[in-house]
Amino acid sequence: MKFTDRAQTLLWKTLEWFKGLVWKIGDLYRPANLKQKGMFAALGLVLGAALVLSALLGIYWSQQPGSFDVHAIALQRVSGDKAQVRVGVVYTSTLIKIGEVLLDKPGGYLSNDIMPPGVWLDNMPNWEFGALVMLRDGTAALRNHMSRSQSQSVESPSLAEAEPRFNFSNDSWLFPPTEGEYRKGLEFLEVYMRQLADASNQQAQFYARADNLRQYLEIVEKRLGSLSQRLSASVGQIRINTDLAGDAGAIQSTAASSSVVVKTPWLELDDVFYEARGATWALSVILKAVEHDFEDVLKKKNALISLRQIIRELEEAQQPTLSPVIINGSGFGLFANYSLTMANYIARANAAVIDIRDLLQQG
């Protein structure tokens, strides 16, 4: 028998076995058989089926969204009219898309779920929080910097309404629900984007300047630095206290030791990991939008290649995990440490962000 024949036979036998198993399970749940087994046995079978279905649904809901083409999404929002894809439209459209993914992915927004299987899931809610933080930072930068010409300029009314909505509690189930507030924020972002796209409308502006981008990247730098430190602490570290940066004249509110022990609690290791996954996913698409809208500025400052390298590092951090659980072995031990691997990608991206900020500050 040839190999292909054996493979086909094995496949056929497997399908027959699976078909027989399905029939047997279906036979168990026939009303007549359930009645014969008694109330408690029937209730146990029903609960067992509900748990299995809930587990399968939870696995499906926990699939992390992929990246998307920021320019294509923006073009779609303006009905394919390339003339309306003005500076700032791609950036604003990307923020809207991130919010839509959070709310409309399989299972919807899970951070405030109180019913199974959402209430049992923690990986996806942490992923959502990481992406949400980046959405908040991107919207705040749009409101306070990119849409304003100078510090004394008037802010956009639409952005003034949108930005606070995303800072609403991320786990409010009712009165009001989190999803309702975030959708209102997306609606105001949509209004601002439409105003940008309309050449005859002077109510909204987007200023692609080096100083605006540098101010946003300053926040990004701190976010990435925090994530990198928390991920690195998965194995526990003794660190020199650099809070005062060696400044002899500096003081702090509470005295601290010259060295500190930093370790992420064992039960929070996967929480930090998935928060970092969500943050790097959202930041990678935001920076793709930045590359489009700030392209001339980045080329002039010789920073375009560095930005693309940051995006590459963030995309590498989205590689699928082969283990069903987040492995966090010791630093040089026998087992892999997913947190340290993620920290490595984020640290390299963070170093490149610092370099870009320096380039943008130069004349």
C-alpha positions in Angstrom: 0.0 0.0 0.0 1.4 3.4 -1.0 1.9 6.2 1.5 -1.0 8.2 0.0 -3.3 5.2 0.2 -2.4 4.7 3.9 -3.0 8.4 4.6 -6.4 8.3 2.9 -7.3 5.2 4.8 -6.3 6.7 8.1 -8.2 9.9 7.3 -11.3 7.9 6.4 -11.1 5.9 9.7 -10.6 9.1 11.7 -13.7 10.7 10.1 -15.7 7.6 10.7 -14.6 7.5 14.4 -15.5 11.2 14.8 -18.8 10.6 13.1 -19.6 7.8 15.5 -18.6 9.9 18.5 -20.9 12.7 17.4 -23.8 10.2 17.1 -23.1 8.8 20.5 -23.0 12.2 22.1 -26.2 13.2 20.2 -27.9 10.1 21.5 -27.0 11.0 25.1 -28.9 14.3 24.7 -32.1 13.0 23.2 -35.1 14.0 25.4 -36.1 10.3 25.9 -32.7 9.3 27.1 -32.3 12.3 29.3 -35.6 11.5 30.9 -34.5 7.9 31.6 -31.3 9.0 33.3 -33.1 11.1 35.9 -33.1 14.8 36.6 -29.7 15.2 38.2 -27.9 13.1 35.5 -29.7 15.1 32.8 -28.8 18.4 34.5 -25.1 17.3 34.7 -25.1 16.5 31.0 -26.6 19.8 30.1 -24.1 21.7 32.3 -21.3 19.7 30.8 -22.3 20.6 27.3 -22.7 24.2 28.3 -19.2 24.3 29.8 -17.6 22.7 26.7 -19.4 25.2 24.4 -18.4 28.0 26.7 -14.7 26.9 26.6 -14.7 26.7 22.8 -16.4 30.1 22.5 -13.8 31.5 24.9 -10.9 30.2 22.8 -12.5 31.8 19.7 -13.0 35.1 21.5 -9.4 35.1 22.7 -7.9 35.2 19.2 -5.9 38.4 18.9 -6.8 40.7 15.9 -4.3 41.1 13.1 -2.8 44.3 11.7 -4.5 46.3 8.9 -3.6 48.7 6.1 -4.0 52.1 7.6 -4.1 53.9 4.2 -6.7 51.5 2.7 -8.9 51.9 5.8 -8.7 55.7 5.5 -9.5 55.6 1.8 -12.5 53.5 2.5 -13.8 55.9 5.0 -13.8 58.7 2.5 -15.6 56.6 -0.1 -12.4 56.0 -2.2 -11.8 59.7 -2.9 -8.0 60.0 -2.7 -8.3 63.8 -2.7 -9.9 63.6 0.7 -7.1 61.7 2.2 -5.5 64.9 3.5 -2.8 65.1 6.1 -4.2 63.8 9.5 -7.0 61.7 7.9 -5.0 58.5 8.0 -3.9 59.1 11.6 -7.5 59.9 12.8 -8.9 57.0 10.8 -6.4 54.6 12.4 -7.5 55.7 15.9 -11.1 55.1 14.9 -10.2 51.6 13.6 -8.4 50.7 16.8 -11.6 51.6 18.7 -13.7 49.6 16.3 -11.5 46.6 16.7 -11.8 46.8 20.5 -15.6 47.0 20.3 -16.5 44.8 17.3 -13.9 41.9 17.3 -15.3 38.4 18.0 -17.0 38.5 21.4 -17.0 42.3 21.4 -15.5 44.3 24.3 -14.8 41.8 27.1 -13.3 43.9 29.9 -16.7 44.6 31.5 -18.3 41.2 30.8 -20.2 39.6 33.8 -21.4 36.5 32.0 -19.6 33.4 30.8 -17.4 32.9 29.0 -16.2 36.5 29.0 -16.1 36.8 32.8 -13.7 33.8 32.9 -11.3 35.3 30.3 -8.4 37.5 31.4 -5.9 37.4 28.5 -8.1 39.3 26.0 -9.2 42.0 28.6 -5.6 42.7 29.3 -4.9 42.8 25.6 -7.8 45.3 25.3 -6.4 47.5 28.1 -2.9 47.7 26.4 -4.5 48.7 23.1 -6.8 51.1 25.0 -3.9 52.9 26.6 -2.3 53.5 23.2 -5.7 54.8 21.9 -6.0 57.2 24.8 -2.4 58.5 24.2 -2.9 58.9 20.5 -6.2 60.8 21.0 -4.7 63.0 23.7 -1.8 63.9 21.4 -4.2 64.6 18.6 -6.3 66.9 20.8 -3.4 68.7 22.6 -0.7 68.9 20.0 -1.4 67.8 16.4 -4.6 69.7 15.9 -3.3 72.9 17.4 -0.9 75.4 15.8 0.4 77.0 19.0 -0.1 76.7 22.8 -2.6 79.6 22.7 -4.7 78.2 19.9 -8.3 77.0 20.4 -8.7 73.3 20.6 -11.0 71.3 18.3 -14.5 71.0 19.9 -14.9 67.5 18.4 -11.6 66.3 19.9 -12.5 68.0 23.2 -15.5 65.7 23.3 -13.8 62.6 22.0 -10.7 62.4 24.2 -12.5 62.3 27.6 -14.7 59.5 26.4 -11.8 57.1 26.0 -10.6 57.9 29.6 -13.9 56.6 31.0 -13.6 53.5 33.2 -12.7 50.4 31.1 -14.8 47.9 33.0 -18.2 49.7 33.6 -21.0 47.2 32.8 -23.9 49.6 33.2 -24.9 53.2 34.1 -23.3 53.9 31.6 -21.7 50.9 29.9 -18.1 51.4 28.7 -18.9 50.5 25.1 -21.4 53.4 24.9 -18.9 55.9 26.0 -16.2 54.6 23.7 -18.6 54.6 20.7 -19.5 58.3 21.4 -15.7 59.0 21.4 -15.4 57.3 18.0 -18.3 59.3 16.7 -16.6 62.6 17.6 -13.4 61.4 16.0 -15.4 60.6 12.9 -16.7 64.2 12.9 -13.2 65.6 13.2 -11.9 63.3 10.4 -14.8 64.4 8.1 -13.9 68.0 8.7 -10.3 67.3 7.8 -11.3 65.6 4.6 -13.4 68.5 3.5 -11.2 71.1 1.8 -13.8 73.8 2.2 -14.1 73.3 6.0 -11.7 75.3 8.1 -13.0 74.1 11.5 -10.4 71.4 11.9 -6.7 71.3 11.2 -3.9 68.8 11.6 -0.3 70.1 11.8 2.4 67.6 10.9 5.3 69.3 12.6 8.4 67.9 14.2 7.6 69.3 17.6 4.1 67.8 17.6 5.4 64.4 16.8 8.2 64.7 19.3 5.8 65.5 22.1 3.7 62.4 21.3 6.8 60.2 21.1 7.8 61.4 24.5 4.7 59.7 25.9 5.3 56.6 23.8 8.8 56.4 25.2 7.5 56.3 28.8 4.8 53.7 27.9 7.3 51.4 26.3 9.8 51.8 29.1 7.2 50.9 31.7 6.1 47.8 29.8 9.7 46.7 29.3 10.5 47.0 33.0 7.4 45.1 34.0 8.1 42.3 31.6 11.8 42.1 32.6 10.8 41.7 36.2 9.2 38.3 35.5 12.3 36.7 36.8 12.9 39.1 39.7 15.8 41.6 39.7 17.8 43.7 42.1 18.1 47.1 40.6 20.0 50.2 41.6 17.6 53.0 42.5 17.9 55.6 39.8 14.8 57.6 40.8 16.8 60.8 41.5 19.3 60.1 38.6 22.3 61.0 40.7 21.2 64.7 41.1 22.6 65.9 44.4 20.0 68.6 44.7 17.0 66.4 43.9 14.6 65.1 46.6 11.7 62.8 46.6 8.6 62.6 48.9 9.5 59.3 50.6 12.9 57.9 51.3 13.9 54.8 49.4 16.7 52.3 49.5 19.7 52.6 47.2 18.8 49.2 45.7 15.3 47.7 45.1 14.0 44.2 44.4 11.6 44.2 41.5 9.5 41.1 40.6 6.2 40.8 38.9 3.8 38.6 40.9 3.4 35.1 39.5 -0.3 35.5 38.9 0.2 38.7 36.9 2.9 37.4 34.5 0.4 36.6 31.7 -1.6 39.8 32.4 1.5 42.0 31.8 2.4 39.9 28.7 -1.0 40.3 27.0 -1.2 43.9 28.0 2.1 44.4 26.2 0.8 42.5 23.1 -2.2 44.8 22.9 -0.1 47.9 23.4 2.4 46.9 20.7 -0.4 46.0 18.3 -2.1 49.3 18.6 1.2 51.3 18.6 2.4 49.6 15.5 -0.6 50.7 13.4 -0.5 54.2 14.9 3.1 54.6 13.9 2.2 53.4 10.4 -0.3 56.3 10.2 2.4 58.6 11.6 4.7 57.4 8.8 2.1 58.4 6.2 1.1 61.8 7.7 4.5 62.9 8.9 6.5 61.4 6.0 7.9 64.8 4.8 9.0 65.8 8.3 10.6 62.4 8.9 12.5 62.5 5.7 13.8 66.0 6.4 15.0 64.9 9.8 16.5 61.7 8.4 14.2 59.7 10.8 12.0 57.7 8.4 14.1 54.6 8.4 14.3 54.6 12.2 10.5 54.8 12.4 10.2 51.8 10.1 12.5 49.9 12.3 10.4 50.6 15.3 7.3 49.3 13.4 9.3 46.2 12.5 10.2 45.5 16.1 6.6 46.0 17.3 5.3 43.7 14.6 7.9 41.0 15.6 6.4 41.2 19.1 3.1 40.0 17.6 4.5 36.6 16.6 2.1 33.7 17.7 3.0 31.9 20.9 3.5 28.1 20.5 2.6 27.3 24.1 -1.0 27.4 25.3 0.3 29.1 28.5 2.8 31.9 28.9 6.1 30.3 29.8 8.3 32.3 32.1 11.4 30.3 33.0 14.5 31.8 34.7 16.7 34.1 32.6 19.2 31.4 31.5 17.3 28.4 32.6 16.0 25.3 30.7 12.7 26.9 29.7 11.8 29.8 27.5 10.8 33.1 29.0 8.1 34.8 26.9 8.1 37.9 29.0 11.9 38.5 28.5 11.5 37.9 24.8 8.7 40.5 24.6 10.7 42.9 26.7 13.6 42.6 24.3 11.5 43.7 21.3 9.9 46.5 23.3 13.3 47.7 24.6 14.8 47.9 21.1 11.7 49.8 19.9 12.0 52.2 22.9 15.7 52.9 22.1 14.8 53.7 18.5 12.0 56.1 19.8 14.6 57.9 21.9 16.8 58.2 18.8 13.9 59.6 16.7 13.1 62.2 19.4 16.7 63.4 19.3 16.6 63.7 15.5 13.3 65.6 15.6 14.7 68.1 18.1 17.7 68.9 15.9 17.4 71.8 13.4 
